[in-house]
Amino acid sequence: MIGIFACLAAVAIDGDTLRCANVPEANGRVRLARVDTPERGQPGYDEATAALRAMIDGRTVTCRWVDADPRTAAIERHDPFGRRVAFCAVSGRDLSAEILRLSLGKPWP
């Protein structure tokens, strides 16, 4: 899978991860690019997850694959958990930027 794609039947796994029915790798999990949200059990996890869920619920999510780790010279296709990384948007609204705007995550890296 390369380039731009529709994330079919998108589901929020947490504040920075989606599951797309049409992505064969990593059980369909896609990591939002350049944002990091709290992990399960950490303060802010529920809020970030609920916000992402509300942003994508019933909407068309469009994504574009990017380098998983821009800190390295090589192009990384997957993050350490095997997920592809993408900028994703709903109605032209970048989901990573929205999470940051709402102060529910921090920029990564």
N, C-alpha and C positions, 0 to 999 in steps of 0.2 A: 504494500500500500504506500503510495507516494502522493505528495501534493495536498490538495484540498479535498475534503470528503464530508459527507453528512454523517453525523453520529446518530445512527438509528436506535430508537427506543432508549434514549439517554436516561441514565439513572445516576444520581449523586451517590458516590460511595463514601466520601467525606468532603471536606471543604475544598480540596484541590485535585480530586480524582473522580472521573466519570466512568461508567461502564457503557460501552456501545455494543449493541447486538451484532454489528457487522465488522467488528475488529477481532481477528482470529487470535492475536497474541495476548498473552497475560490475562486470559479469561475475559477479554474485552476491555480491560482497564486502560484508561488514557489519563495521563498526568497533565494537569494544566501547566503551561509553561510559565516560568519566571515568577512563581508565587509559591509560598509555603504556608500552610495553615496548621493549627494545632492538631496533634494526633489524639486518637481515642484516649479518654481519661485525663487529658490536659484541659485547663481552662480555655474556653472559647471554641472547643471542638463542636459542641452541639449547635452553637450559633452559626459557625462557618458552614457546617453541613446543611443546616436548614436554609441558609441564604442561597447556597448553590442549588439546592433542590427547588426552591421557589423560582429561581432564575430560569431553570430549564424545564420545569414541569409542563408537559404537554406542548412544548415548543420545538421548532426545528433548530438543532445545534449544528453549526458548521465549524469544521476544524481544519487546521493546517499544520502538518508535521513540521517540527523544528529539531535542531540539534539538542539532544537531551542534556548535555553539559557544555555550555559555551566557554567554560574555563579551560578546556583542553584544546589542543591544536587539532586533534582528530575529530571527525564527525561521529558522535555517539548516537546510535539508533535507538538505544533503550537506556532507561535509568537503572540503578542497581537492583530494582525489583522486577526488571523485565518489561516494564511498561514503556510504550511509546509516549513521547511528549509532544504536545500540540498547543497552539493558541486556538481557543474555541470561542465562538461568539453566538449570540442569539439576537436576531434582528439587528445585526451590525454592532452589538454591544459586546466588547471583549470581556469574557468572564473573569480572567485573571485581574484585569484592571478594576473591575467592579468589586472583587473581593478586597483588593488593596484600598480602593476608595472608601469602602465600608469599614476599614480598619479591622478586618477579620483575619488577616494574614500579613506576611511580610514579604518583601521582594526576595527572590532567590535567583541566582547566587548573590 
